[in-house]
Amino acid sequence: MTSTMASTNTDHRGDTSVLELTGGERAELESLARQLARTGPGLVDDPGWQATAREESCRLPGRLSRAVRAFRHDAGNAGTLTISNLPMPAEPLPPTPTVPDSVERRTTVPAALAVLLGSELGTVIAYRDEKFGALVQNVVPVPALAGSQSNGGSVQLEFHTENAFHPHRPDYVGLLCLRPAHEDQVGTQVASIRRALPLLDEEALTVLREARFMTEAPPSFHAVGLSSPHPVLGGAPEDPDICVDFHATRALDERAEKSLAQLREALVEVRSDVVLRPGDMIFVDNRLVVHGRVAFSPRYDGNDRWLHRVFVHLDHRRSRRHRPDNGAVLT
């Protein structure tokens, strides 16, 4: 499958596409983000501020805008885009949060960046039952959640489609690094079904395309949820979408269980490890790519890993029934 990123001078490092901003592009984007961060009322979740962010996303540096649009058209075999050399605040960051459900309500420069880039890709959305519906969420290690399969845990996070149980799961997940882990020890792991598909036999493919699986809501949702029976692979047989959470998806029969295990092995074989550093933001096509995280040892000293996370939908209309007042938060 041919990459669509060539015209943007995107660097293909291993299995992931990386666009590194020039100094001039970085300065241009910083000016835009600072202006947006100062825009009243200074609250990320305010509908008026969100509307301004959507308008201002049209002013991204041209090469960056073209890269994001090309990625939206076709995410390529890897299914990810990393944008590096994004502007970070010159002033010292506050300590990394350590409480559950940590979010960014104020319009800081990093929060504005995350929303600007997400808005160029599609529409930034959230879920009422996850982190209280905040559009910009913090991914940080939380002592009380250390052993959990969640964004606050520090054990190995199993490969998963984000919110796989939900009928309106995100089309894209964006992760912006504010602070790296100690000694760069944490890698975001990604694996594309486009790379794994040739490793699956026909029997497994047949089973994975049938509604023989159910998925529970992740621990981050403050509501119990269980999907209806669903296939793990859907869409075009030669280029399917994937929907699975290897911690929360269970097979409904023995053949389905074996096929799920084969899929996991194939994804592990083609995985890539991405170490994010300050000013890096990775977008993952949630329809093609599962992601996870290696285990790490946080110190809870104020200097642990800190990411901002945003979710993006391409077709905002499809979820209208679940968005009160036509807002950005799904019930």
C-alpha positions as CSV (number, residue, x, y, z in Angstrom):
1,M,0.0,0.0,0.0
2,T,1.6,3.3,-1.1
3,S,2.1,6.0,1.5
4,T,0.2,9.3,1.0
5,M,2.7,11.4,2.9
6,A,5.5,11.9,0.3
7,S,4.5,15.4,-0.7
8,T,5.0,16.7,2.9
9,N,8.6,15.5,3.2
10,T,7.5,13.2,6.0
11,D,10.2,11.0,7.4
12,H,9.3,7.2,7.6
13,R,11.3,6.0,10.5
14,G,10.9,2.2,10.7
15,D,7.2,1.6,10.9
16,T,5.9,5.0,11.8
17,S,5.6,8.3,9.8
18,V,7.3,11.3,11.4
19,L,6.9,15.0,10.4
20,E,9.4,17.2,12.1
21,L,8.6,20.9,12.1
22,T,11.1,23.4,11.0
23,G,12.1,26.3,13.3
24,G,9.9,28.7,11.3
25,E,6.9,26.3,11.4
26,R,7.4,25.8,15.1
27,A,7.4,29.6,15.8
28,E,4.3,30.1,13.6
29,L,2.4,27.3,15.4
30,E,3.5,28.7,18.8
31,S,2.1,32.1,18.0
32,L,-1.2,30.6,17.0
33,A,-1.4,28.3,20.1
34,R,-0.5,31.2,22.5
35,Q,-3.2,33.4,20.9
36,L,-5.8,30.6,21.2
37,A,-4.7,29.9,24.8
38,R,-5.4,33.6,25.7
39,T,-8.9,33.5,24.1
40,G,-11.7,33.9,26.5
41,P,-13.1,32.4,28.6
42,G,-9.9,30.3,28.9
43,L,-11.7,27.0,29.3
44,V,-11.1,24.1,26.9
45,D,-14.6,22.7,27.3
46,D,-16.4,25.9,26.6
47,P,-18.4,25.6,23.3
48,G,-17.4,29.1,22.2
49,W,-13.7,28.4,22.7
50,Q,-14.0,25.1,20.9
51,A,-15.6,27.0,17.9
52,T,-12.7,29.4,17.9
53,A,-10.2,26.5,18.0
54,R,-11.9,24.9,14.9
55,E,-11.7,28.2,13.0
56,E,-8.0,28.7,14.0
57,S,-7.0,25.2,13.0
58,C,-7.3,26.4,9.4
59,R,-4.2,28.6,10.1
60,L,-1.7,25.8,10.8
61,P,1.6,25.9,8.8
62,G,0.9,24.6,5.3
63,R,3.2,21.6,5.4
64,L,1.7,20.5,8.7
65,S,-1.8,20.9,7.4
66,R,-1.1,18.9,4.3
67,A,0.5,16.1,6.3
68,V,-2.6,15.9,8.6
69,R,-5.0,15.9,5.7
70,A,-3.0,13.2,3.8
71,F,-3.0,11.1,7.0
72,R,-6.8,11.6,7.3
73,H,-7.3,10.4,3.7
74,D,-5.2,7.2,4.2
75,A,-3.1,6.4,7.3
76,G,-0.8,4.1,5.4
77,N,0.4,0.7,6.5
78,A,1.6,1.9,9.9
79,G,-1.6,3.8,10.7
80,T,0.2,6.5,12.7
81,L,1.5,10.0,12.3
82,T,4.0,11.6,14.8
83,I,4.5,15.3,14.7
84,S,7.7,16.4,16.4
85,N,9.3,19.7,17.4
86,L,6.0,21.1,18.6
87,P,6.3,24.2,20.8
88,M,6.3,23.6,24.5
89,P,6.0,26.3,27.2
90,A,9.3,28.1,28.0
91,E,8.3,28.3,31.7
92,P,8.7,25.1,33.9
93,L,5.8,22.7,33.9
94,P,3.9,22.1,37.1
95,P,4.4,18.7,38.7
96,T,2.9,15.8,36.9
97,P,-0.6,15.1,38.2
98,T,-1.0,12.0,40.3
99,V,-4.8,11.9,40.9
100,P,-7.4,9.8,39.1
101,D,-9.4,11.4,36.3
102,S,-6.9,14.1,35.7
103,V,-7.8,16.5,32.9
104,E,-6.9,19.9,31.5
105,R,-9.7,22.4,31.9
106,R,-7.6,25.6,31.4
107,T,-6.5,26.7,27.9
108,T,-2.7,26.2,28.3
109,V,-0.5,26.2,25.2
110,P,-0.1,22.4,25.2
111,A,-3.9,22.0,25.5
112,A,-4.5,24.5,22.7
113,L,-2.0,22.6,20.5
114,A,-3.7,19.3,21.1
115,V,-7.1,20.7,20.2
116,L,-5.8,22.6,17.2
117,L,-4.2,19.5,15.7
118,G,-7.1,17.3,16.5
119,S,-9.5,19.9,15.0
120,E,-7.5,19.8,11.7
121,L,-7.9,16.1,11.6
122,G,-11.7,16.0,12.5
123,T,-13.9,16.9,15.5
124,V,-12.5,16.6,19.0
125,I,-14.9,14.7,21.2
126,A,-15.1,13.1,24.6
127,Y,-17.4,10.7,26.6
128,R,-19.4,11.8,29.6
129,D,-18.6,8.6,31.6
130,E,-14.8,9.0,31.0
131,K,-12.9,11.7,32.9
132,F,-16.1,13.7,33.2
133,G,-16.3,14.5,29.5
134,A,-13.2,16.6,29.4
135,L,-11.9,17.2,25.9
136,V,-8.2,17.2,26.9
137,Q,-7.3,14.5,29.3
138,N,-4.1,13.7,31.2
139,V,-2.4,10.3,30.8
140,V,-0.2,10.1,33.9
141,P,0.7,7.4,36.4
142,V,-1.6,7.3,39.4
143,P,-0.5,5.4,42.6
144,A,-4.0,4.1,43.2
145,L,-4.2,2.7,39.7
146,A,-0.7,1.3,39.3
147,G,-1.8,-2.3,38.7
148,S,-4.8,-1.4,36.5
149,Q,-5.3,-1.8,32.7
150,S,-5.9,1.9,32.3
151,N,-4.2,5.2,31.3
152,G,-3.3,5.7,35.0
153,G,-1.6,2.3,35.4
154,S,2.1,1.4,35.1
155,V,1.9,-2.3,34.3
156,Q,2.0,-3.4,30.7
157,L,-1.1,-2.1,28.9
158,E,-2.5,-4.7,26.6
159,F,-3.1,-3.9,22.9
160,H,-6.5,-2.3,22.5
161,T,-8.7,-0.3,20.2
162,E,-9.6,2.8,22.2
163,N,-13.1,2.3,23.8
164,A,-13.6,-0.8,21.7
165,F,-16.9,-1.5,23.5
166,H,-18.5,1.7,22.4
167,P,-20.6,2.0,19.2
168,H,-19.1,5.5,18.6
169,R,-15.4,4.8,19.5
170,P,-12.9,7.4,18.3
171,D,-11.6,7.4,14.8
172,Y,-8.3,8.7,16.0
173,V,-6.4,9.0,19.3
174,G,-3.9,11.8,19.8
175,L,-1.2,11.8,22.5
176,L,0.9,14.9,23.1
177,C,4.0,14.5,25.3
178,L,4.7,17.2,27.8
179,R,7.1,15.3,30.0
180,P,8.9,12.0,29.1
181,A,9.2,9.1,31.5
182,H,12.4,8.8,33.6
183,E,15.2,7.6,31.4
184,D,12.9,7.5,28.4
185,Q,11.8,4.1,29.7
186,V,8.2,4.1,28.5
187,G,7.3,3.2,24.9
188,T,3.9,3.6,23.3
189,Q,3.4,0.3,21.4
190,V,1.4,0.3,18.2
191,A,0.5,-2.5,15.8
192,S,-1.5,-2.1,12.5
193,I,-3.9,-4.7,11.2
194,R,-2.6,-3.8,7.7
195,R,0.8,-5.3,8.7
196,A,-0.7,-8.2,10.7
197,L,-3.3,-9.4,8.2
198,P,-0.9,-11.5,6.0
199,L,0.1,-13.5,9.2
200,L,-3.4,-14.8,9.8
201,D,-4.7,-18.0,8.3
202,E,-8.1,-18.2,6.4
203,E,-9.9,-20.0,9.3
204,A,-8.9,-17.3,11.8
205,L,-9.9,-14.6,9.3
206,T,-13.3,-16.1,8.8
207,V,-14.0,-16.4,12.6
208,L,-12.7,-12.9,13.4
209,R,-15.2,-11.5,10.8
210,E,-18.1,-13.0,12.7
211,A,-20.0,-11.6,15.7
212,R,-18.4,-14.1,18.2
213,F,-16.9,-11.6,20.6
214,M,-18.0,-9.2,23.4
215,T,-16.1,-6.3,24.9
216,E,-16.4,-4.7,28.4
217,A,-15.9,-1.0,29.1
218,P,-12.4,0.0,30.2
219,P,-11.7,0.9,33.9
220,S,-11.6,4.6,33.0
221,F,-15.3,4.6,32.3
222,H,-17.4,5.3,35.4
223,A,-20.2,3.1,34.1
224,V,-20.5,-0.6,33.5
225,G,-20.8,-1.4,29.8
226,L,-20.7,-4.5,27.7
227,S,-21.0,-4.5,23.9
228,S,-23.3,-6.6,21.9
229,P,-21.6,-9.6,20.1
230,H,-19.4,-8.1,17.5
231,P,-16.7,-9.1,14.9
232,V,-13.1,-8.2,15.6
233,L,-12.5,-7.5,11.9
234,G,-14.9,-5.6,9.7
235,G,-15.2,-3.7,6.5
236,A,-13.3,-4.6,3.3
237,P,-11.9,-8.2,3.6
238,E,-8.7,-7.2,2.0
239,D,-8.3,-4.1,4.2
240,P,-10.3,-4.5,7.3
241,D,-10.9,-2.3,10.3
242,I,-10.1,-3.8,13.7
243,C,-12.0,-3.6,17.0
244,V,-10.5,-5.5,20.0
245,D,-9.2,-5.0,23.5
246,F,-7.1,-8.0,24.5
247,H,-7.8,-7.3,28.2
248,A,-11.6,-6.7,27.8
249,T,-12.7,-8.6,24.7
250,R,-13.7,-12.2,25.3
251,A,-14.5,-14.9,22.7
252,L,-17.8,-16.6,22.8
253,D,-16.6,-20.1,21.8
254,E,-13.4,-22.1,21.5
255,R,-12.7,-21.4,17.8
256,A,-13.1,-17.7,18.4
257,E,-10.7,-17.9,21.4
258,K,-8.0,-19.5,19.2
259,S,-8.5,-17.0,16.5
260,L,-8.2,-14.1,18.9
261,A,-5.0,-15.6,20.3
262,Q,-3.6,-15.9,16.7
263,L,-4.5,-12.3,16.1
264,R,-2.7,-11.2,19.2
265,E,0.5,-13.1,18.2
266,A,0.4,-11.5,14.7
267,L,0.0,-8.0,16.2
268,V,2.9,-8.5,18.6
269,E,5.1,-9.7,15.7
270,V,4.5,-6.5,13.7
271,R,4.4,-4.0,16.6
272,S,6.5,-0.8,16.8
273,D,7.7,0.9,20.0
274,V,7.4,4.7,20.0
275,V,9.2,6.7,22.7
276,L,7.5,10.2,22.8
277,R,9.6,13.2,24.0
278,P,8.4,16.7,24.8
279,G,7.0,18.3,21.8
280,D,6.0,15.0,20.1
281,M,2.4,14.2,19.3
282,I,1.3,10.9,17.8
283,F,-2.0,10.3,16.1
284,V,-3.2,6.7,15.9
285,D,-5.9,5.6,13.4
286,N,-8.1,3.8,15.9
287,R,-9.8,1.8,13.1
288,L,-6.5,0.3,11.9
289,V,-4.2,0.3,14.8
290,V,-4.2,-1.1,18.3
291,H,-2.0,0.5,20.9
292,G,-0.6,-0.3,24.3
293,R,2.3,0.6,26.6
294,V,5.3,-1.2,28.1
295,A,5.5,-1.5,31.9
296,F,7.4,1.1,33.7
297,S,8.3,2.3,37.2
298,P,7.0,5.7,38.1
299,R,8.6,7.6,41.0
300,Y,5.6,9.8,41.8
301,D,8.1,12.7,42.3
302,G,6.4,15.3,40.1
303,N,8.6,14.4,37.1
304,D,6.8,11.3,35.8
305,R,5.5,10.8,32.2
306,W,2.8,13.3,31.3
307,L,0.7,13.2,28.1
308,H,-2.3,15.1,26.9
309,R,-4.9,12.9,25.1
310,V,-7.6,13.8,22.7
311,F,-10.2,11.8,20.7
312,V,-11.3,12.7,17.2
313,H,-14.3,11.7,15.1
314,L,-14.5,12.2,11.4
315,D,-18.2,12.1,11.0
316,H,-19.6,14.2,13.8
317,R,-23.2,13.7,12.6
318,R,-23.2,10.0,13.2
319,S,-23.2,10.4,17.0
320,R,-25.8,13.2,17.2
321,R,-28.3,11.1,19.1
322,H,-25.8,10.7,21.9
323,R,-24.6,14.3,22.1
324,P,-26.9,16.6,24.1
325,D,-27.4,20.0,22.6
326,N,-25.2,19.0,19.7
327,G,-22.2,19.4,21.9
328,A,-18.8,17.5,21.9
329,V,-19.5,15.1,24.7
330,L,-21.2,11.7,24.1
331,T,-23.4,10.1,26.7
